[in-house]
């Protein structure tokens, strides 16, 4: 049954859903797919002053309705990029943003299904085709690819160990942290799962980046602690002792995130951690002692209560 993603109401058919969207939600609130549903089924309900250009997403929709295959996802990513770029060229930034986010989830789900079936070779082809930061703005598929890489690397590390993680995938994720759209920047946090990789210098790159973007480092360190507490703690120590890092509070914020028992990291987006991988987390006593020593060493305790816990390190 069709469902409204805004209020979770369900309906008998698309016509009822379109009528609900038109009457119960503001046009500006709706994403591109919901707007198109109204445009097709109830064109009289489209606001008269709506001047947004219309792009035909039929080909993309049909590709995503197919069974996940390498050919279908390759064509879908290319079509998605074409539509987003066309909207940008028409100076329709709102439309470009809607097109990106409305299709981000179905593209990631479709791509992950293909990668799960076919393996790393699918992603190896895509990272050669879509380079992060290869012009003024990243191609729209790069965050989708980054999402799939993150999922693949996490599963690989948990199943087969850090040494089996493709270095090319880690390098791609690190490059994505410079994505100005924000989506790639977020997905790149899964780079932390490569901590202690035998080829990719993950810890060194995280420390260097902390001097420029400590906000991102808080996210990537969270992933690193889930992957390897001791290696992540070594990286944390190097960061908080680095005079080039302006605000060590954000590095310690990663510790508070790992200490929350009610949730896993926000990325990869649209991924159910507990259903997707066999994962658990519990602090090791020597790591806890070392982190508490680092907090004291850096003077962070001056802003904390006497009986502070890791939760108090949240920013």
Secondary structure, DSSP 8 states (H G I E B T S, - for coil): --B-TTT--B-SSHHHHHHHHHHHS-GGGS-HHHHHHHHHH-GGGS-TT--------HHHHHHHHS---HHHHHHHHHHHHHHHHHHHHTT-HHHHHHHHHHHHHHHHHHHHHHHHHH-HHHHHHHHHHS-TTSSSS--THHHHHHHHHHHHHHHHHHHH-GGGS-HHHHHHHHHHTT-TTSHHHHHGGGGGGGTT-SSS-HHHHHHHHHTT-HHHHHHHHHHHHHH-HHHHHHHHHHHHT-TT-S-THHHHHHHHHHT-TT---S-STT--HHHHS-------HHHHHHHHHHHHHTTGGGGS-TT--GGGG--
